[in-house]
Amino acid sequence: MTKYDSIGDPLWIKDPEVIFNKYVSKNDLSIYKFYIVKNKIPERYPLKDKDHILYETPDCYAKWASILMMFDKIKKDGMTIIDLGTGEGPLPHVICDQGYDVTGVDNMRTNHPFKTSLVQMVLKDAIEFLTDIKDESVDVFTDSCSVTHFNFGDGRNPGWTSVFSGVYQKLKPGGYFLIASDCHYIPERKRDGEFLLGEEIAATAKECGFTLTPEFDGDKMEVTYRHAGHETDLTVATFMLKK
């Protein structure tokens, strides 16, 4: 049974870092769903008719809510944020509406359903875009499951290394890269390298200079997973990386 404090919020909302840097569990999903509903995000940021069902899709709301909760923990006035592979999701628009300078980068489209949003959309390859930014000029980067699709093959995913290296260079000292990404959790199920293990993503981030606090927790008990095409054990992992 979930425990509540005196104002009615679940107690784990008060200490959200315990659900970051890990595979998403069934209990985590209830936390993320609570966050989405409590903040009325589906009502405030309605998606197109055919896409609105994504607010009821666990892997989608887990990605959006986990990054928003991580951002809630680190946000300060005047921050600049860049979202990589934005698509038509609500994440950068929710952050922008809190008064932050947000840029969304996507190589396929810059249109989105949030007509009053002040997010600056850029139509460009994200890795190429990183070369256009001044070093140590950005406070926060976010990725809600785009980077893992950038560059992969033959069981490898060099896209993660390229992005981690580029983002690290562009972040201000003490800046953050907040990630919620599809990944595998069973090594034997890995196929073409598009989806790595959460531990592999964390290790690559550390090789590129990032720190994780707490360290990535590889506990797979109660992990959520789904089938997608030929992939049979996709789950979501969350990462709060600091320069």
VENNORSUL-V369069 format. One record per residue. N is the residue number from 1. RES is the residue in three letters. OMEGA is omega as a letter, one per 20 degrees, with the letter a starting at -180 (none if undefined). NEAR is the number of other ideal C-beta (glycine too) atoms within 8 Angstrom. D_LAST is the distance of its C-alpha to the last C-alpha in whole Angstrom. Layout:
n: (N	N)
res: (RES	RES)
omega: (OMEGA	OMEGA)
near: (NEAR	NEAR)
d_last: (D_LAST	D_LAST)
This chain:
n: (1	2	3	4	5	6	7	8	9	10	11	12	13	14	15	16	17	18	19	20	21	22	23	24	25	26	27	28	29	30	31	32	33	34	35	36	37	38	39	40	41	42	43	44	45	46	47	48	49	50	51	52	53	54	55	56	57	58	59	60	61	62	63	64	65	66	67	68	69	70	71	72	73	74	75	76	77	78	79	80	81	82	83	84	85	86	87	88	89	90	91	92	93	94	95	96	97	98	99	100	101	102	103	104	105	106	107	108	109	110	111	112	113	114	115	116	117	118	119	120	121	122	123	124	125	126	127	128	129	130	131	132	133	134	135	136	137	138	139	140	141	142	143	144	145	146	147	148	149	150	151	152	153	154	155	156	157	158	159	160	161	162	163	164	165	166	167	168	169	170	171	172	173	174	175	176	177	178	179	180	181	182	183	184	185	186	187	188	189	190	191	192	193	194	195	196	197	198	199	200	201	202	203	204	205	206	207	208	209	210	211	212	213	214	215	216	217	218	219	220	221	222	223	224	225	226	227	228	229	230	231	232	233	234	235	236	237	238	239	240	241	242	243)
res: (MET	THR	LYS	TYR	ASP	SER	ILE	GLY	ASP	PRO	LEU	TRP	ILE	LYS	ASP	PRO	GLU	VAL	ILE	PHE	ASN	LYS	TYR	VAL	SER	LYS	ASN	ASP	LEU	SER	ILE	TYR	LYS	PHE	TYR	ILE	VAL	LYS	ASN	LYS	ILE	PRO	GLU	ARG	TYR	PRO	LEU	LYS	ASP	LYS	ASP	HIS	ILE	LEU	TYR	GLU	THR	PRO	ASP	CYS	TYR	ALA	LYS	TRP	ALA	SER	ILE	LEU	MET	MET	PHE	ASP	LYS	ILE	LYS	LYS	ASP	GLY	MET	THR	ILE	ILE	ASP	LEU	GLY	THR	GLY	GLU	GLY	PRO	LEU	PRO	HIS	VAL	ILE	CYS	ASP	GLN	GLY	TYR	ASP	VAL	THR	GLY	VAL	ASP	ASN	MET	ARG	THR	ASN	HIS	PRO	PHE	LYS	THR	SER	LEU	VAL	GLN	MET	VAL	LEU	LYS	ASP	ALA	ILE	GLU	PHE	LEU	THR	ASP	ILE	LYS	ASP	GLU	SER	VAL	ASP	VAL	PHE	THR	ASP	SER	CYS	SER	VAL	THR	HIS	PHE	ASN	PHE	GLY	ASP	GLY	ARG	ASN	PRO	GLY	TRP	THR	SER	VAL	PHE	SER	GLY	VAL	TYR	GLN	LYS	LEU	LYS	PRO	GLY	GLY	TYR	PHE	LEU	ILE	ALA	SER	ASP	CYS	HIS	TYR	ILE	PRO	GLU	ARG	LYS	ARG	ASP	GLY	GLU	PHE	LEU	LEU	GLY	GLU	GLU	ILE	ALA	ALA	THR	ALA	LYS	GLU	CYS	GLY	PHE	THR	LEU	THR	PRO	GLU	PHE	ASP	GLY	ASP	LYS	MET	GLU	VAL	THR	TYR	ARG	HIS	ALA	GLY	HIS	GLU	THR	ASP	LEU	THR	VAL	ALA	THR	PHE	MET	LEU	LYS	LYS)
omega: (a	r	a	r	a	a	r	r	r	a	a	r	a	a	a	a	a	r	r	a	a	r	a	r	r	r	r	a	r	r	a	r	r	a	a	a	a	a	r	a	r	r	a	a	a	r	r	a	a	a	a	r	r	r	r	a	a	a	r	a	r	r	a	a	a	r	r	r	r	r	r	a	a	a	r	r	r	a	r	a	r	r	a	r	a	a	a	r	a	a	a	a	r	a	a	a	r	r	a	r	a	r	r	a	r	a	a	a	r	r	r	a	a	a	a	a	r	r	r	a	a	r	a	r	a	a	r	r	a	r	a	a	r	r	r	a	a	a	a	r	r	r	r	r	r	a	a	a	a	a	a	r	r	r	a	r	a	r	r	a	r	a	r	a	a	a	a	a	a	r	r	r	a	r	a	r	a	a	r	a	r	r	r	r	r	a	a	a	a	a	a	r	a	a	r	r	r	r	r	r	r	a	r	r	a	r	a	r	a	r	r	r	i	r	a	a	a	r	a	r	r	r	r	r	a	r	r	a	r	a	a	a	a	r	r	r	a	a	r	a	a	r	none)
near: (2	5	6	7	9	3	4	5	9	10	9	9	10	7	7	13	9	6	11	13	12	14	15	14	11	7	7	13	12	9	14	14	11	10	12	13	8	7	8	7	11	10	6	8	10	7	10	7	4	5	9	10	7	10	11	5	8	9	11	10	14	15	14	16	13	16	15	13	13	14	13	8	9	9	8	6	4	4	10	12	17	13	17	12	15	15	9	10	10	10	14	15	13	13	14	13	8	7	4	10	7	15	13	14	14	13	8	4	8	8	4	13	8	9	4	4	9	7	14	7	11	10	7	9	6	15	12	8	11	12	7	6	10	5	6	8	8	12	10	14	15	16	15	14	12	12	14	15	9	12	8	12	7	5	7	7	11	8	13	13	10	11	15	14	9	11	11	12	9	13	14	9	6	5	12	13	17	14	13	15	14	9	15	13	11	7	6	4	9	11	9	7	12	8	12	13	10	14	8	8	15	13	8	12	14	10	8	10	6	12	7	14	8	7	7	11	8	8	7	6	5	6	11	15	7	8	7	5	4	4	11	6	10	14	15	16	13	14	16	14	12	10	13)
d_last: (37	34	34	34	34	36	35	35	32	31	29	26	25	25	22	20	17	20	20	17	15	19	22	23	27	30	29	26	28	30	27	26	29	30	27	28	32	31	29	32	30	32	35	33	31	34	33	36	39	39	35	35	36	32	32	34	32	30	27	27	26	24	22	22	22	19	17	19	19	15	15	18	16	13	15	16	19	18	15	15	15	15	17	17	21	22	26	28	26	26	22	21	24	24	21	22	26	24	24	20	20	19	20	21	21	24	26	29	30	29	31	31	33	31	34	33	29	27	24	24	25	25	27	25	23	19	18	21	20	16	18	20	17	16	13	10	13	11	10	10	11	14	16	19	20	21	18	20	23	22	23	25	28	30	28	25	22	20	19	16	15	16	14	11	11	12	9	7	9	10	7	8	6	5	5	6	8	11	14	18	19	23	23	25	26	29	28	32	32	29	31	30	26	25	24	22	22	19	19	18	16	14	14	14	10	10	12	10	7	5	7	9	11	14	14	16	19	22	25	27	30	31	28	29	30	32	34	33	36	36	33	34	31	28	26	23	19	17	13	10	7	4	0)
